[in-house]
Amino acid sequence: LCGGGGFDTMKSCLQFNQTSGNWTSYGDVLQEERYGHTAWVSPAGVMLLGGLGSGTTTEIVNGGQNFTLNQNTQFACSIQVGPSTIITGGVSSEFLPLRVVSRYTLQGHVEDLPSLNLARSHHGCGSYHHGDNRILVVSGGWDVAQDIYLSRTEVHKIGASRWLAGKALPRAMWDITSVSLDQEVLFIG
């Protein structure tokens, strides 16, 4: 658990010890203050990407900065796919909504995937397998430009030319956490 709200915690990390059932502080180990960022369990360790005030930077916890993101990304959502992460949506430093979908590895930007149909931030995302295909999912969130919360879902088969509308959530949801499992994505919020 790194960064987040509370100005005295934005450069620190906590770790949960399952044996003792307690949280242990890493201390102030981050190079940048982090809030509204996304995280990726990379081959080199936990990497934090973007966030308010550090929107184009990335860093590995206890490992320093790594590479620069192509766009200023805050309140985005990332999907781990093999040795890479795919960042979806978010807002820019000017608080403009983003439709951008970009894949990164430890070496930096690899490619842009087709843009989302609807710009969104504070959304949930994940992926699942359908046969031999990996399906990406984004759902809910906030359309900053129109100041509305969303129930809309979009799905994308990796390699396809565009995102398609998926089954909407039963209600608008934002600030969603999501968990990708092999055959499904759980949205929690």
Salt bridges, closest charged atoms under 4 A:
GLU59 OE2 - ARG34 NH2 3.03
GLU111 OE2 - ARG103 NE 2.97
ASP112 OD1 - HIS109 NE2 2.96
GLU154 OE2 - ARG120 NH2 3.11
ASP182 OD1 - HIS129 ND1 2.93
